[in-house]
Amino acid sequence: ATGAMGFANLGILAAFARARRVPRRGFNILNTKRAPRGFYKGKGAQATGHHTKMGRYRILQDKLPKYVVPDLTGFKLKPYVAKDTPKAPST
């Protein structure tokens, strides 16, 4: 059984040895310089609406991000620390 596995491993190694070692042309990252005219890649952001027949953009409330902010009344900590604040002793 080990002899058959050895031949299989040699086949895989031989395939890697025959593999092309230089970059292939035509498989570059697609950007606006290498793409067809009118190509717009974007940044992966979610659309917040759609275009109408009249050329306007309609924002859909369901697609807008919803931020959940907790009630911070009576919260003792401040959002920023002043530069002249002394360092706390490390324990």
HELIX and SHEET records of a PDB file:
HELIX    1   1 THR A    2  ARG A   18  1                                  17    
HELIX    2   2 GLN A   61  LYS A   63  5                                   3    
SHEET    1   A 2 GLY A  49  HIS A  51  0                                        
SHEET    2   A 2 TYR A  57  ILE A  59 -1                                        
END                                                                             
